[in-house]
Amino acid sequence: QPVNGSREEFEVAWLPILEEIAKFWVSRAMFNTNTNQYEIKNVIPPDEYAVHVNDSAFTNYGASLSLTAPKLLAERYGTPVKSVYLTWTHIARNLRIPFDKAADRVLEYDNYPSGRTVKQADVVLMQYPQQCPLSTTVLQNNLNYYEKVTDRRGPAMTWAIFAICWLQLNN
């Protein structure tokens, strides 16, 4: 069933845009044969204190959403699924999200130094608005950790996002 609008509108107006966005992320994703994952290097994530970092969790998860959108929405609109959409979905499912297994939490980016102050917690933005599917334990660990290292003088919206995320966890 259509999400909104007609199939024709989707195919003419929206699908070409989604395809171009996916092509952009494909051009940025590089396969690492050592980890069997795709990586996106040299980005500036929402946390402006982190410049030219590799594998920003927020950026990579957002890229994965962009890479899966053409297939997902083509299926919803009844539009033929192009074979390239399957390739894009494969890349999306294999984009690296840095994770600290010992602390059971997502890292802001590759080699994020523990305790480093962040301007805004990109990882928290993965929970809301991105709705990244993580376990309740990981979500709580992310919130507890990044609440302590987020600059108190950072953007005001940061604290609203923390509040929304805590409320989603019934805290």
C-alpha positions as CSV (number, residue, x, y, z in Angstrom):
1,Q,0.0,0.0,0.0
2,P,1.2,3.5,-0.8
3,V,2.8,5.4,2.1
4,N,1.6,8.7,0.8
5,G,0.7,9.8,-2.7
6,S,0.5,7.7,-5.8
7,R,2.8,5.1,-7.2
8,E,3.4,7.3,-10.2
9,E,4.4,10.3,-8.0
10,F,6.7,8.0,-6.1
11,E,8.4,6.7,-9.2
12,V,8.7,10.1,-11.0
13,A,9.4,12.5,-8.1
14,W,10.8,10.6,-5.1
15,L,12.5,7.4,-6.2
16,P,15.1,9.2,-8.4
17,I,16.1,11.3,-5.3
18,L,16.3,8.3,-3.1
19,E,18.5,6.5,-5.7
20,E,20.9,9.5,-6.0
21,I,21.2,9.6,-2.2
22,A,22.0,5.9,-2.1
23,K,24.6,6.3,-4.9
24,F,26.3,9.0,-2.8
25,W,26.6,6.7,0.2
26,V,27.8,3.8,-2.0
27,S,30.5,6.2,-3.3
28,R,31.6,6.8,0.3
29,A,31.4,3.3,1.7
30,M,34.6,1.3,1.4
31,F,34.8,-2.4,2.0
32,N,37.4,-3.5,4.6
33,T,38.6,-7.0,3.8
34,N,40.0,-7.4,7.4
35,T,36.6,-6.8,9.1
36,N,34.3,-7.8,6.2
37,Q,32.4,-4.5,6.8
38,Y,31.9,-1.3,5.0
39,E,33.4,1.9,6.4
40,I,32.8,5.5,5.8
41,K,35.9,7.6,6.4
42,N,36.6,11.3,7.0
43,V,33.3,12.7,8.1
44,I,32.1,15.4,10.4
45,P,29.2,14.0,12.5
46,P,26.6,16.1,14.3
47,D,29.1,16.4,17.2
48,E,31.1,19.3,15.8
49,Y,34.0,18.6,18.3
50,A,34.7,15.5,16.2
51,V,36.1,16.5,12.9
52,H,37.4,14.2,10.1
53,V,36.6,11.0,12.0
54,N,36.0,7.5,10.6
55,D,32.9,5.4,11.0
56,S,30.7,7.9,12.9
57,A,27.9,5.7,14.4
58,F,25.3,8.3,13.6
59,T,26.5,8.9,10.1
60,N,26.8,5.2,9.2
61,Y,23.4,4.4,10.6
62,G,21.9,7.3,8.7
63,A,23.6,6.1,5.6
64,S,22.2,2.6,6.1
65,L,18.7,4.1,6.3
66,S,19.3,5.9,3.0
67,L,20.7,2.8,1.4
68,T,17.7,0.7,2.3
69,A,15.0,3.3,1.5
70,P,14.8,2.6,-2.3
71,K,14.1,-1.1,-1.8
72,L,11.8,-0.6,1.2
73,L,9.7,2.1,-0.5
74,A,9.6,0.4,-3.9
75,E,8.2,-2.7,-2.2
76,R,5.6,-0.6,-0.4
77,Y,4.6,1.2,-3.6
78,G,4.5,-1.9,-5.7
79,T,7.3,-0.7,-7.9
80,P,9.8,-3.2,-9.3
81,V,12.8,-3.7,-7.1
82,K,16.0,-3.2,-9.1
83,S,18.9,-5.6,-8.4
84,V,21.1,-2.6,-7.4
85,Y,18.7,-2.1,-4.4
86,L,19.8,-5.5,-3.1
87,T,23.4,-4.5,-3.3
88,W,22.6,-1.3,-1.5
89,T,20.8,-3.2,1.2
90,H,23.8,-5.5,1.6
91,I,26.1,-2.5,2.1
92,A,23.6,-1.0,4.6
93,R,23.5,-4.2,6.6
94,N,27.3,-4.4,6.7
95,L,28.2,-0.8,7.5
96,R,30.3,-0.6,10.6
97,I,28.8,0.8,13.8
98,P,31.7,1.2,16.3
99,F,30.9,-0.7,19.5
100,D,32.6,-1.1,22.9
101,K,31.8,-4.7,23.8
102,A,33.2,-4.4,27.3
103,A,31.0,-1.3,28.1
104,D,28.1,-2.7,26.0
105,R,27.6,0.7,24.3
106,V,27.9,2.3,20.9
107,L,31.0,4.5,20.3
108,E,30.6,7.9,18.7
109,Y,33.1,6.9,16.0
110,D,36.1,4.7,15.4
111,N,38.8,5.1,18.1
112,Y,36.6,7.4,20.2
113,P,38.7,8.1,23.3
114,S,36.8,7.2,26.4
115,G,35.8,10.2,28.5
116,R,36.2,12.7,25.6
117,T,33.7,15.6,25.8
118,V,31.2,15.6,23.0
119,K,29.2,18.7,21.8
120,Q,26.1,16.6,21.4
121,A,25.7,12.9,21.8
122,D,25.4,11.6,18.2
123,V,24.8,8.1,19.6
124,V,21.7,9.3,21.5
125,L,20.4,10.8,18.2
126,M,20.5,7.2,16.9
127,Q,17.8,6.3,19.4
128,Y,15.7,9.4,18.6
129,P,15.0,10.5,15.9
130,Q,16.7,7.7,13.9
131,Q,15.0,4.8,15.9
132,C,18.0,2.5,15.7
133,P,17.1,-0.9,17.0
134,L,19.3,-1.5,20.0
135,S,18.7,-3.5,23.1
136,T,17.3,-1.7,26.2
137,T,20.6,-2.4,28.0
138,V,22.7,-0.8,25.2
139,L,20.3,2.2,25.0
140,Q,20.6,2.7,28.8
141,N,24.4,2.4,28.7
142,N,24.5,4.9,25.8
143,L,22.4,7.4,27.7
144,N,24.2,7.0,31.0
145,Y,27.7,7.3,29.4
146,Y,27.0,10.2,27.0
147,E,25.1,12.2,29.6
148,K,28.3,12.4,31.6
149,V,30.6,13.5,28.7
150,T,28.2,15.8,26.8
151,D,29.3,19.5,27.0
152,R,26.8,21.3,29.3
153,R,27.2,24.3,27.0
154,G,26.3,22.3,23.9
155,P,23.1,22.7,21.9
156,A,19.9,22.9,24.0
157,M,18.2,20.3,21.8
158,T,20.7,17.7,23.1
159,W,19.0,17.7,26.5
160,A,15.6,17.4,24.9
161,I,16.7,14.4,23.0
162,F,18.1,12.8,26.2
163,A,14.7,13.4,27.8
164,I,12.8,11.8,24.9
165,C,15.1,8.8,25.0
166,W,14.8,8.3,28.7
167,L,11.0,8.6,28.4
168,Q,11.1,6.0,25.6
169,L,12.7,3.7,28.2
170,N,10.1,4.6,30.8
171,N,12.7,6.5,33.0
